[in-house]
Amino acid sequence: MKKINLLTMALLALGAQNAMAQDNDDTNVDQHELQVLVQEVALLDIWDASLATPADVGVITFDMADATTVGTNAEAGLYDFTALSYDDLWLNYTSVVSAAEPTRNISVRFNGGSFPGGVKLAITPQESTVENPDNGVPGTIDTANPIKLGANDIVTGAAQNIVTQIESVYTGDEAFGVRLNYTIEQFGSFAGYIAGNYSTQVVYTLSDL
């Protein structure tokens, strides 16, 4: 009986050693699985290149006194809103889309606060560029039709698309992406244009579909 037990143990040990060594079906080809997980991305930044030390955009102020004491606006009977503008803002963004939702948009709206009547903020996308052609394309931009936001847009909260058909792209930081120009334009009756200090937030959103 002892001899049989010893023989059984020896056979079990030999089987375990062979199992650990090889699976006995190796060839000159082997393989394993590799996984790459790609997440959707939607990131947006506004860069102000017009500052003495360029940085992320801060408070932009239109002081209409500057438009009524100099140039043609210093003449009685004239009021040229386009005498004031703010240029050299850049929308930087990174987008990674999915097969189910292959494009994104960037929209803009007013958020809270107040804005004078009789005028609108005109936001004109002037150009678009990416740091490297391999980074993708920045989307579709209608440079001929500025976005216009007024006091009523604060009430409704309505947003308007400024860039559409954005696929997977990363524009580059700072002076890359979509360049913006801000101006104030008369809209409707000047009678609604009342003196005061007005403040609202201009909110850009890269849709996260």
C-alpha positions in Angstrom: 0.0 0.0 0.0 2.8 2.4 0.8 4.4 1.8 -2.6 1.2 2.6 -4.3 0.8 5.9 -2.4 4.3 6.9 -3.2 3.8 6.1 -6.9 0.6 8.1 -6.9 2.4 11.1 -5.3 5.2 10.9 -7.8 2.8 10.9 -10.7 0.9 13.9 -9.4 4.1 15.8 -8.8 5.3 15.1 -12.4 2.0 16.2 -13.8 2.1 19.4 -11.9 5.6 20.1 -13.0 4.6 19.5 -16.7 1.5 21.8 -16.3 3.7 24.6 -14.9 6.3 24.2 -17.6 4.3 24.4 -20.9 0.9 23.9 -22.3 2.3 21.5 -24.9 0.7 23.3 -27.9 3.3 26.0 -28.6 4.1 27.0 -32.2 6.3 29.7 -33.7 3.4 32.1 -33.3 1.8 33.5 -30.0 -0.5 36.3 -29.2 -2.3 38.3 -26.5 -5.1 40.8 -26.3 -4.4 44.6 -26.1 -7.1 47.1 -25.1 -7.0 50.9 -25.7 -9.8 52.9 -24.0 -10.6 56.3 -25.6 -12.9 58.6 -23.7 -15.0 61.5 -25.1 -13.4 64.9 -24.4 -15.0 68.4 -24.4 -12.7 71.2 -23.1 -12.9 74.9 -23.9 -10.8 78.0 -23.0 -10.9 81.7 -24.0 -7.4 83.3 -24.5 -7.0 87.1 -24.6 -4.0 88.0 -26.8 -4.7 91.7 -26.6 -3.6 92.0 -23.0 -0.2 93.5 -22.2 0.6 90.1 -20.7 -1.7 87.6 -22.6 -3.7 85.3 -20.4 -7.1 83.7 -20.0 -9.8 86.3 -20.6 -11.0 88.4 -17.7 -13.4 91.3 -17.4 -14.0 93.1 -20.7 -15.3 96.7 -20.3 -17.0 98.9 -23.0 -17.0 102.4 -21.7 -19.3 104.3 -24.1 -17.8 107.6 -22.8 -14.8 106.7 -24.9 -17.1 106.7 -27.9 -18.7 110.1 -27.3 -15.7 112.3 -26.5 -13.3 111.5 -29.3 -13.4 111.3 -33.1 -16.6 111.6 -35.0 -18.7 110.9 -31.9 -17.6 114.2 -30.3 -19.8 115.9 -32.9 -23.4 116.8 -31.8 -25.9 114.5 -33.4 -23.6 111.6 -34.0 -23.2 108.3 -32.0 -21.1 105.6 -33.6 -21.1 102.4 -31.6 -18.5 100.8 -33.8 -15.9 103.3 -32.5 -15.5 100.7 -29.7 -14.4 97.1 -30.3 -12.5 94.4 -28.5 -10.4 92.1 -30.7 -7.9 89.2 -30.4 -9.9 86.8 -28.3 -9.3 83.1 -29.2 -11.4 80.0 -28.5 -9.1 77.1 -27.8 -10.7 73.7 -27.5 -10.2 69.9 -27.4 -12.8 67.6 -28.7 -12.9 63.8 -28.9 -16.2 62.6 -30.4 -17.9 59.3 -30.5 -19.2 57.2 -33.4 -22.7 57.7 -32.1 -22.4 61.5 -31.9 -19.6 62.4 -34.5 -19.8 66.3 -34.2 -20.1 69.0 -31.6 -21.0 72.7 -31.6 -19.8 75.7 -29.6 -22.6 78.0 -28.5 -22.6 81.4 -26.8 -25.2 83.1 -24.5 -25.7 85.8 -21.9 -26.0 84.5 -18.3 -27.8 86.7 -15.8 -27.1 90.4 -14.9 -28.2 93.1 -17.3 -27.5 94.6 -20.7 -28.6 98.0 -22.1 -31.6 98.2 -24.4 -31.4 99.5 -27.9 -28.1 97.7 -28.6 -26.6 94.3 -29.0 -23.2 92.7 -28.6 -22.0 91.5 -32.0 -19.5 88.6 -31.8 -17.7 88.0 -35.1 -15.6 84.9 -35.6 -12.8 86.3 -37.8 -10.7 83.2 -38.6 -9.8 79.8 -37.4 -6.5 78.0 -37.2 -5.0 75.0 -35.6 -1.4 74.6 -34.4 -0.7 71.7 -36.7 -2.7 70.3 -39.7 -2.5 66.9 -38.1 -4.5 68.3 -35.1 -7.8 68.2 -37.0 -10.0 70.9 -38.3 -11.7 73.5 -36.0 -15.2 73.1 -37.5 -17.6 75.3 -39.5 -17.6 79.0 -38.8 -19.9 81.6 -40.4 -17.7 84.7 -40.6 -20.3 86.7 -42.6 -23.0 86.6 -39.9 -22.0 87.7 -36.4 -23.7 86.4 -33.4 -25.8 89.2 -31.8 -26.9 89.1 -28.1 -29.1 91.7 -26.4 -31.0 92.3 -23.2 -33.9 90.0 -24.2 -31.4 87.1 -24.5 -30.7 87.4 -20.8 -34.5 86.9 -20.2 -34.8 83.9 -22.5 -31.4 82.4 -21.9 -31.2 81.6 -25.6 -27.9 80.3 -26.9 -26.6 80.6 -30.5 -24.1 78.4 -32.3 -20.9 80.1 -33.3 -19.0 77.0 -34.4 -20.6 73.9 -35.7 -19.6 70.5 -37.1 -16.6 70.1 -34.7 -15.1 66.6 -35.0 -12.1 65.3 -33.1 -9.6 68.1 -32.9 -7.3 70.0 -30.6 -6.6 73.5 -31.7 -3.5 74.4 -29.8 -3.3 76.8 -26.9 -3.2 80.6 -26.8 -3.5 82.2 -30.3 -5.1 79.2 -31.9 -8.6 78.1 -32.6 -11.3 80.6 -33.4 -10.5 84.3 -33.3 -13.3 86.6 -32.0 -14.1 90.3 -32.3 -16.6 92.1 -30.0 -18.5 95.3 -31.0 -21.6 97.1 -29.8 -24.3 97.7 -32.4 -27.5 99.6 -32.3 -30.6 97.4 -32.4 -34.1 98.8 -32.5 -35.0 102.2 -31.0 -32.3 104.3 -29.5 -35.0 105.4 -27.0 -34.4 102.2 -25.0 -30.7 103.1 -24.6 -30.6 104.3 -21.0 -27.6 105.5 -19.0 -26.3 103.1 -16.3 -23.8 100.4 -15.4 -24.6 97.0 -16.9 -22.9 93.7 -16.4 -23.6 90.2 -17.7 -21.6 87.0 -18.4 -20.8 85.8 -21.9 -20.8 82.0 -21.7 -19.3 79.7 -24.3 -20.2 76.0 -24.3 -18.6 73.2 -26.2 -21.5 70.7 -26.3 -20.8 67.4 -24.5 -23.1 65.1 -26.5 
